[in-house]
Amino acid sequence: MKHLNLDDLGQYSDVLLLRSGTAVTVRFVEVADAEALQGYFRGLSTRSRYNRFMGAASELPAGQLEKFIHVGEADSFSVVATILSDGAETIVGEARYAFDELTSRFEMGLSVADPMQGHGIGAALLSNLECRAAALDADFLFGDTLRSNEAMLALARKAGFTFAPTPGDWKQMRFEKQIGTTSVRTSCATWRLAAQSLQPTLA
């Protein structure tokens, strides 16, 4: 697994441009984001929260919130997608991922704020996650979603993922994609920093 400097999370931030030209920043979650992140989840529609948590929930459970805001624990990471609105940062999407070095598999899940769905944030976030996975030397990127989550299934299908039943849960589908250095379509800070770390030091 490539080394990540968790003392300087800001260096792994990316600015993505949507089709409309809107700039979206994808950055690691910080402890100070706890209240805003919880507000984001509370602001999701009942259906969107159900799809994200795969069950009924009005907010992110306290224990899960603690895990979300402490990046890097158990090789798990959380990012938020934000935009500037009237000079203030607003969370419009999020993703959580984990890398298993033994299997070279990168598991992820994401959501987008209801008013921002259909604007390309989900596709941009998924592409960014693919780049982050490749930077960690992952061979496969995958996620599980409800069979009824048509938006996530359509997003994954368009991004080139394949589908299979989730082991042990007939209500879910697993979407998976083999990745590698040649499959990264859009560069990300994690990728660039990992590449720099492999460059030979000049004498």
N, C-alpha and C positions, 0 to 999 in steps of 0.2 A: 504494500500500500504506500502510495506516495505520501511524503510528510506534508502536513498542513500546519502552518503556524497559527495556532488558535489564539495567540496573544495579539495578533493583528488581523482581525477578521475582515476589516475594510478592504484589504488588498484583493479579496476574492469576490468583490462586487462587480456586477455587469450591468451595463445600460443597453437595453434592447429597444429597438424601434418597431412599433406596430405598423400595420398597413396604413393607418391614418396619420402616421408621423409622430404619434404620441410616444414619448420616452418612458420606459418602464425600467426601474432599477430592481435587480434581483440581488439580494444580499443575505448574509447569514442573520438569523435572529439573534438578538442580544437580550440580556436579562431585563433591560429597561423597556423592552417591547411587550412585556407580559400583559399589561392592561390593554394596550392597543390590539394585541393578537386575540385576546379573549373577546374584545369588542367586535373584532372582525368575525369570529365564529358565531357570536350571538346575532350578528346582523345577517347571516346567511338565511335563506329561506328554509323552511322545515324540510323540503325535499333535498336541497343542496347539502344540508347537515346530515340528513339520513344517508345520502350517497357517500359522503366523505367518511362518516363514522361507521357506515354499514349497520346502522341501528338508530333508534330514537335517542336524541340528546339535545338539550337546549344550549349547551355550551361545552367547551373542552373541559373534561374532568380535571380537577386540581393536580392530580398526580401526572397526568399527561401534559398539562401545561408546564410543569416543572421540567419534564423531559424535553419539551419543545424549546425552552429558552436556554438550556445548557448544551450548547453545540459541542459535538465530539464525544460525548459520553457513550460508551458501548458502540463506538464507530457509527453513531447515528447523528444526523445533521438536519437542521430545519432552515429553510430560507423563506423570505417573504418577497413578493413582488409589490412595489410601491410606485405611486405617481405623486407628483406635486399638484395640489389643488389649493388655490388661493395662498400659495406659499407654504402650505403645510403638507407633510408627508402623509399619504393615505395608503393603507394596505388594501390591495385589490386582488391578491392571490397569495397562495402559500403552497409549500411542498415540504415533505419530510422524506428523507431517504436514509438508507443504511447500506453499508458495504460489507460483505462477508468475504474476507481475504482468502479463506480456505476454498471456497467454491467459485470465487471471482464473479459473484452475482451481486447486482446492485438493485435493491428493492425500493420502490418509490410510491408515493401517493400525493395527490395534489387537489386543490380546489381553486375556484375563481369566484369572486364576488358576483352575485346575481346581476346587478346592473351592468357589469363589465363583460359578461359572457357574450360570445359571438363577435368579439373585437380582436381576436387573435392572441389574447394573453395566454390561454391554455397551450396553444401550439408553440408559442415562443418559450414558455416555461419548460415544456417537455423537451424541446430542442436543447435548451440550456442544461437540463438535467442529463441529457445524453452526453454532452460535452464533459460535464463534471464526472460522470461515470467513467468515461474513457481516460480522463486524467488520473483516475485512481486505479487504472489497469483492469477495470472490470471487463469481463467477456460478454456478460448478458445483463440487460436492463429489463426489469419486469415489475408488474404491479397486479393487484387483484381489485376487481370492482364488481358491483352487483350486475347481474344480467339485465336488470331494468335500467341501468345507467347508460342510456343511449348516447348521451353527449360524450362521455368518457370513451366508450367503445368506438364511436365515430372518430374521435381525436386520435386514438391509438391506431386505428385502421389507416387513417390518412398518413400517419407518421411511419407506416411500414411494419407495424407489430403483427405478430401472428397470435392466434387465440387457441386456448385449450381450457377445459374445465379446471377450476381451482381444486387441487387435491383436498378431499375431505369436506367440501362445502358445495352442494349442488346449486346454491343460490348465486354463486359467484363465478366469474370468468377471469382467467389469467391471461394477460397480454404480455408478450415477451419479444425481445429483439436482440439479436446478436450484434454486438458493437465492436469497434476496434479503432485504431488510429486513422484508418482510411474512411471510416464511416461518419466522422465528425463533420457536420455541414457548417456549423457556425462556431467560431472560436469563442472561448470563454477565459476569464482570468485564471481559473484553476488550471486549465490546459496550458496556457502560456507560461505560468510560473513553474509548472511541472517540467515543461520543455527546457526552460532556462536552467533548471537544477541539474539537467542531464548534460548540459554543454561542458566540454572539457575546460578546465582552468588553464589559462595561458601562463607559461613560466615567465 
